[in-house]
Amino acid sequence: MRYMGSKARHAKHIVPIILDGHNESNWYVEPFLGGGNMFSCVDVSLKWGNDTSYYAVSLLEALSKGWGVPTSLSEKKYNLIKEDPEGYDPALVGFAAYCCSYAGKFWGGYARSNDSKGVERNIPAEQARNLEGQRSGLLGSEFTVGSYLDMEIPVGSTVYCDPPYAGTTGYHSSFDSQEFWDWCDRLVDKGCRVFVSEYEAPECWTCVWEKHVTNSLTKDTGSKRGTEKLFTMVGFDV
């Protein structure tokens, strides 16, 4: 699923690290589900995905239950949905707002581009194919909408967090990074295995994977260089 900040291109590296040592009788949990690109690559029996975005979660949950993904969406329809989202199926709103928007940013402008031959791409159809590729990895999962702080995560769970990064683009400017790390510490204290994607972390957290990347943000901000890192608490056997 097209989604700003997606970890789709890193899943093949990150997932094996996270699942090494996971107990199949325990839950795999993502408090910041986003576009579900990591989530759909995790092959375990108990999976729970949560996010504050009602429309992103609605799309992924509908997909897990057999929703038929549209293969076309005009700019006119995109704007009609944007103007009156409550008048449409929440899954369709999620598809338009994320999959059909520039760089996967929520209502970031109708996405359009040409292929190498100068022919206009059918981006909705491309995104429909991508979503179909995710479907099998979503089946049987639990989905919720809300703050990560309100989640009652079971003891022993493997928890992967991809929160808004501290000091980056302001689309989540109200996010309290210190509060988040304190919450992660409490999860570890109660016996959860916790992994976090970030650029930096508190001293007691260890980087177990990193990769230099260029992130495309918006049409106005362009791209930004950075080093994606995966952290876990010191003492985990990874």
Phi, psi and chi 1 to 4 in degrees:
 res  aa     phi    psi   chi1   chi2   chi3   chi4
   1 MET       -  130.6  172.9  177.8  167.2      -
   2 ARG   -67.4  125.0  177.6 -178.3  -71.6 -146.8
   3 TYR  -158.8  130.0 -163.6   91.7      -      -
   4 MET   -60.0  128.5 -168.5  165.8  101.0      -
   5 GLY    85.2   10.7      -      -      -      -
   6 SER   -58.1  145.0  167.9      -      -      -
   7 LYS  -102.4   20.1  -64.5  -62.7 -179.2  -64.5
   8 ALA   -54.0  -42.8      -      -      -      -
   9 ARG   -73.6  -12.9   55.8 -175.3  168.0  169.9
  10 HIS  -105.0   -4.9  -54.3  -44.7      -      -
  11 ALA   -57.2  -40.8      -      -      -      -
  12 LYS   -64.2  -22.1   64.8 -178.8  179.0 -179.1
  13 HIS   -91.7  -39.8  -56.4  -66.0      -      -
  14 ILE   -79.6  -42.7  -66.3  175.5      -      -
  15 VAL   -56.2  -47.1  169.9      -      -      -
  16 PRO   -60.4  -33.9  -24.9   36.4      -      -
  17 ILE   -67.3  -45.2  -64.0  172.8      -      -
  18 ILE   -65.9  -39.3  -67.2  172.8      -      -
  19 LEU   -84.4  -11.0  -68.0 -173.9      -      -
  20 ASP   -68.0  108.1 -174.9   16.7      -      -
  21 GLY   101.3   -2.0      -      -      -      -
  22 HIS   -70.0  135.4  173.5   71.5      -      -
  23 ASN   -89.9  119.6 -174.2  -30.7      -      -
  24 GLU   -61.8  -17.8  -85.0  -70.5  -30.3      -
  25 SER   -83.2   -6.1   64.8      -      -      -
  26 ASN  -105.9  166.9  -68.3  -29.3      -      -
  27 TRP   -83.2  147.5  -76.1   85.1      -      -
  28 TYR  -103.6  126.6  169.9   80.9      -      -
  29 VAL  -128.8  135.1 -176.9      -      -      -
  30 GLU  -121.3  105.4  -72.8 -164.9   20.1      -
  31 PRO   -71.4  -20.7  -21.1   35.6      -      -
  32 PHE  -121.4   74.6  -55.6   88.7      -      -
  33 LEU   -62.6  -38.5 -179.2   62.1      -      -
  34 GLY    57.5 -128.5      -      -      -      -
  35 GLY   -86.9    4.1      -      -      -      -
  36 GLY    70.0   17.6      -      -      -      -
  37 ASN   -71.2  -36.8  -66.2  -67.1      -      -
  38 MET   -73.9  -47.4  -84.2  -76.6  -65.5      -
  39 PHE   -53.1  -44.1 -169.5   79.1      -      -
  40 SER   -72.6  -11.9   60.5      -      -      -
  41 CYS   -93.0   -6.2  -68.4      -      -      -
  42 VAL   -92.4  116.1  175.4      -      -      -
  43 ASP  -100.5   83.2 -175.4   15.4      -      -
  44 VAL  -135.4  164.5  -62.1      -      -      -
  45 SER   -81.5  -30.2   56.9      -      -      -
  46 LEU  -113.5  108.4  -61.3  172.0      -      -
  47 LYS  -132.1  138.1  -64.0 -155.7  -62.6 -176.0
  48 TRP  -134.2  121.4  174.8   13.1      -      -
  49 GLY  -115.5  133.7      -      -      -      -
  50 ASN  -133.9  148.2  174.0   83.4      -      -
  51 ASP  -160.2  159.8 -156.9  -87.3      -      -
  52 THR   -79.1  -16.7   56.6      -      -      -
  53 SER   -82.6  106.5  172.4      -      -      -
  54 TYR   -58.7  -40.9  168.6   67.4      -      -
  55 TYR   -75.5  -34.5  -67.9  118.2      -      -
  56 ALA   -66.8  -45.2      -      -      -      -
  57 VAL   -65.6  -39.9  173.3      -      -      -
  58 SER   -60.5  -41.5  -66.2      -      -      -
  59 LEU   -63.8  -48.1  171.5   55.9      -      -
  60 LEU   -67.8  -39.7  -66.2  170.4      -      -
  61 GLU   -66.4  -41.5 -175.6  169.9   21.5      -
  62 ALA   -62.7  -40.2      -      -      -      -
  63 LEU   -61.1  -39.6 -169.1   64.3      -      -
  64 SER   -67.4  -18.6   76.1      -      -      -
  65 LYS  -106.9   13.8  -64.7  179.1  178.0  179.1
  66 GLY    97.1   10.7      -      -      -      -
  67 TRP   -58.0  135.5 -176.1   68.6      -      -
  68 GLY   -82.7  117.5      -      -      -      -
  69 VAL   -79.0  129.3 -173.1      -      -      -
  70 PRO   -67.9  147.7   24.3  -33.5      -      -
  71 THR  -105.0    5.5   56.6      -      -      -
  72 SER  -150.4  146.8   63.6      -      -      -
  73 LEU  -158.6  111.7 -170.7   85.1      -      -
  74 SER   -74.3  161.9   67.3      -      -      -
  75 GLU   -62.7  -35.4 -175.0  171.1    7.3      -
  76 LYS   -61.8  -46.6  179.4  179.8  179.1  179.8
  77 LYS   -65.7  -39.0 -174.4   65.2  174.5  -74.0
  78 TYR   -55.0  -47.5  174.1   94.5      -      -
  79 ASN   -70.2  -35.0  -72.2  -36.2      -      -
  80 LEU   -63.9  -42.1  -73.1  171.9      -      -
  81 ILE   -65.9  -41.5  -62.8  171.6      -      -
  82 LYS   -61.5  -38.8 -178.8  179.2  179.7 -179.3
  83 GLU   -72.1  -29.2  -68.9  168.6    6.0      -
  84 ASP  -142.1   64.6 -179.1   28.4      -      -
  85 PRO   -60.2  -31.0   22.0  -33.6      -      -
  86 GLU   -69.6  -13.5  -65.8 -175.4   -0.6      -
  87 GLY   -88.1    4.0      -      -      -      -
  88 TYR  -129.9  161.5  -65.3   87.0      -      -
  89 ASP   -56.5  127.8 -179.5  -16.4      -      -
  90 PRO   -55.1  -32.5  -25.9   35.3      -      -
  91 ALA   -65.5  -39.9      -      -      -      -
  92 LEU   -67.4  -37.7 -179.7   60.6      -      -
  93 VAL   -61.4  -44.4  177.9      -      -      -
  94 GLY   -61.6  -40.8      -      -      -      -
  95 PHE   -62.1  -45.4  178.9   72.5      -      -
  96 ALA   -68.0  -48.7      -      -      -      -
  97 ALA   -65.6  -33.1      -      -      -      -
  98 TYR  -107.5  -58.7  -68.4  106.0      -      -
  99 CYS   -67.2  -29.6  -59.9      -      -      -
 100 CYS  -103.2   12.2  -61.5      -      -      -
 101 SER  -106.4  153.6  -68.9      -      -      -
 102 TYR   -56.7  126.1 -179.5   83.8      -      -
 103 ALA    58.3   16.8      -      -      -      -
 104 GLY    72.1   17.5      -      -      -      -
 105 LYS   -84.7  135.2 -176.6  177.8 -179.3 -178.3
 106 PHE   -52.0  114.4 -171.9   66.4      -      -
 107 TRP    48.7   45.4  -64.4  125.6      -      -
 108 GLY   -84.5   12.3      -      -      -      -
 109 GLY   105.4  139.6      -      -      -      -
 110 TYR   -58.7  124.8 -173.1   71.7      -      -
 111 ALA   -79.2  134.6      -      -      -      -
 112 ARG  -151.3  147.4   57.3  168.3   60.6   81.7
 113 SER  -168.1  169.2   67.9      -      -      -
 114 ASN  -110.9  154.3  -64.2  -26.8      -      -
 115 ASP   -80.9 -175.0   62.9   19.6      -      -
 116 SER   -63.6  -18.3   58.9      -      -      -
 117 LYS   -97.5    4.5  -63.0 -179.6 -179.7  178.5
 118 GLY    84.8    8.7      -      -      -      -
 119 VAL   -89.3  135.6  178.0      -      -      -
 120 GLU   -63.2  130.8 -174.9  174.9    0.9      -
 121 ARG   -78.6  148.3  -65.1  164.7   54.6 -165.1
 122 ASN   -94.6   84.9 -176.3  -16.4      -      -
 123 ILE   -64.0  -40.5  -70.3  178.4      -      -
 124 PRO   -56.9  -40.4  -28.9   37.8      -      -
 125 ALA   -67.0  -39.2      -      -      -      -
 126 GLU   -62.4  -42.9  -67.7  176.9   11.2      -
 127 GLN   -70.4  -31.9  -66.4  -54.4  -53.6      -
 128 ALA   -62.4  -41.7      -      -      -      -
 129 ARG   -64.7  -39.9  -71.8 -166.7  -66.1  -86.9
 130 ASN   -62.5  -42.5  -70.8  -18.2      -      -
 131 LEU   -65.2  -39.3  -74.3  171.2      -      -
 132 GLU   -60.8  -33.8  -71.2  -64.5  -12.8      -
 133 GLY   -68.1  -24.3      -      -      -      -
 134 GLN   -85.6  -22.7  -76.2 -176.5 -103.4      -
 135 ARG   -51.4  -49.2 -169.4 -171.1  -64.5  -85.2
 136 SER   -62.1  -29.0   63.4      -      -      -
 137 GLY   -81.4   -1.1      -      -      -      -
 138 LEU  -108.0  -15.7  -58.9  172.7      -      -
 139 LEU   -58.3  134.5  -58.9  177.5      -      -
 140 GLY    76.8    4.8      -      -      -      -
 141 SER   -84.5  158.7  -60.2      -      -      -
 142 GLU   -96.4  142.4  -63.8  -68.1  -32.9      -
 143 PHE  -132.8  138.4  -63.5   93.9      -      -
 144 THR  -139.0  159.1   54.1      -      -      -
 145 VAL  -118.9  126.9  178.0      -      -      -
 146 GLY   159.9 -177.4      -      -      -      -
 147 SER   -75.0  144.1  168.4      -      -      -
 148 TYR   -59.4  -28.7   72.6   96.1      -      -
 149 LEU   -67.3  -21.4  -67.0  169.1      -      -
 150 ASP   -93.9    0.1  -64.2  -31.9      -      -
 151 MET   -79.9  136.5  -61.4  176.5   72.0      -
 152 GLU  -101.3   85.7  -65.5  -67.7  -24.9      -
 153 ILE   -81.7  126.6  -63.2  176.3      -      -
 154 PRO   -62.5  146.9  -22.8   34.4      -      -
 155 VAL   -58.4  138.0  171.8      -      -      -
 156 GLY    88.5   -2.9      -      -      -      -
 157 SER   -66.9  152.7  -63.6      -      -      -
 158 THR   -95.7  121.0  -66.0      -      -      -
 159 VAL  -118.2  122.4 -176.2      -      -      -
 160 TYR  -111.0  124.2  169.3   66.2      -      -
 161 CYS  -116.3  130.3  -61.0      -      -      -
 162 ASP  -124.9   73.4 -176.4   19.7      -      -
 163 PRO   -78.5  169.3   34.7  -38.9      -      -
 164 PRO   -56.6  130.7  -24.7   35.6      -      -
 165 TYR   -75.1  138.1  -75.2   10.7      -      -
 166 ALA   -61.7  131.3      -      -      -      -
 167 GLY    77.2   13.0      -      -      -      -
 168 THR  -107.0 -163.1   56.5      -      -      -
 169 THR   -45.7  141.0  179.4      -      -      -
 170 GLY   -78.2   13.6      -      -      -      -
 171 TYR   -68.5  -12.2   73.7  107.4      -      -
 172 HIS  -130.0   48.5  -85.7  -59.2      -      -
 173 SER   -63.1  -20.7   57.2      -      -      -
 174 SER   -87.6   -0.7   62.7      -      -      -
 175 PHE   -69.8  129.7 -171.9   77.2      -      -
 176 ASP   -97.2  101.3 -172.2  -29.5      -      -
 177 SER   -66.6  -37.3  -68.3      -      -      -
 178 GLN   -65.2  -41.7 -175.5   57.5   57.6      -
 179 GLU   -60.6  -38.6 -177.1  177.6   44.9      -
 180 PHE   -63.1  -48.1  164.1   72.3      -      -
 181 TRP   -65.8  -34.4  -74.7  109.0      -      -
 182 ASP   -63.3  -40.0  -70.0  -16.4      -      -
 183 TRP   -64.3  -41.9  174.7   79.8      -      -
 184 CYS   -61.0  -41.7  -71.9      -      -      -
 185 ASP   -59.3  -39.5  -71.8  -16.8      -      -
 186 ARG   -67.4  -37.0  -67.0 -165.5  -64.6  -86.8
 187 LEU   -62.0  -44.4  -77.6 -176.9      -      -
 188 VAL   -62.0  -42.1  172.1      -      -      -
 189 ASP   -60.5  -29.3  -71.6  -16.7      -      -
 190 LYS   -96.8   12.0   78.4  173.0 -165.9  176.6
 191 GLY    98.6   15.5      -      -      -      -
 192 CYS   -89.8  149.7  -68.1      -      -      -
 193 ARG   -91.8  117.0  -53.2  172.4   67.6 -109.6
 194 VAL  -119.5  131.5 -177.0      -      -      -
 195 PHE  -127.6  139.2  -63.5   82.3      -      -
 196 VAL  -133.4  130.7 -179.2      -      -      -
 197 SER   -90.2  123.3  -76.1      -      -      -
 198 GLU  -161.9  174.5 -115.7  -72.0   12.9      -
 199 TYR   -88.1  -34.6  -69.8  147.7      -      -
 200 GLU  -140.9  161.3  -59.1  -64.8  -21.1      -
 201 ALA  -149.8  163.3      -      -      -      -
 202 PRO   -59.9  160.4  -26.3   36.2      -      -
 203 GLU   -58.0  -31.9  -71.6 -175.3    2.1      -
 204 CYS   -78.0   -1.1   57.4      -      -      -
 205 TRP  -104.0  141.3  -68.3   76.7      -      -
 206 THR  -110.6  136.0  -62.1      -      -      -
 207 CYS   -78.9  123.9  177.5      -      -      -
 208 VAL  -112.7   -3.5  -68.6      -      -      -
 209 TRP  -164.3  144.6  174.8   86.9      -      -
 210 GLU  -153.7  155.3   64.2  179.1   67.9      -
 211 LYS  -156.6  133.2 -176.1  177.2  178.6   62.4
 212 HIS   -73.7  133.0  -63.5  -68.4      -      -
 213 VAL  -138.4  162.1  -63.3      -      -      -
 214 THR  -118.0  117.7  -60.5      -      -      -
 215 ASN  -100.8  128.1  -67.8  -43.7      -      -
 216 SER   -89.1  124.9  178.0      -      -      -
 217 LEU  -100.4  -75.2  -58.8  178.3      -      -
 218 THR  -139.8  174.7   70.2      -      -      -
 219 LYS   -62.1  -28.9  -70.4  178.3  -75.7 -173.4
 220 ASP   -87.2  -38.5  -62.2  -38.2      -      -
 221 THR   -87.2  -18.5   60.0      -      -      -
 222 GLY    71.0 -146.0      -      -      -      -
 223 SER  -107.7  163.4   59.6      -      -      -
 224 LYS  -143.2  132.7 -178.4  176.8 -179.8  178.3
 225 ARG   -82.9  147.8  -67.7  -76.2  -61.7  172.5
 226 GLY  -168.9  176.3      -      -      -      -
 227 THR  -120.4  107.8  -58.1      -      -      -
 228 GLU   -70.2  134.7  -69.2  -83.6    5.3      -
 229 LYS  -133.5  151.1  -62.6  178.7 -178.5  179.7
 230 LEU  -116.2  124.1 -179.6   68.2      -      -
 231 PHE  -113.2  150.3  -65.5   91.8      -      -
 232 THR  -142.2  165.1 -167.4      -      -      -
 233 MET   -71.0  138.2  178.4   61.8   83.3      -
 234 VAL   -53.6  132.9  171.2      -      -      -
 235 GLY   108.2  -16.5      -      -      -      -
 236 PHE   -70.5  141.9  -86.3  178.7      -      -
 237 ASP   -90.5   91.2 -176.2   14.3      -      -
 238 VAL  -113.6      -  -63.2      -      -      -
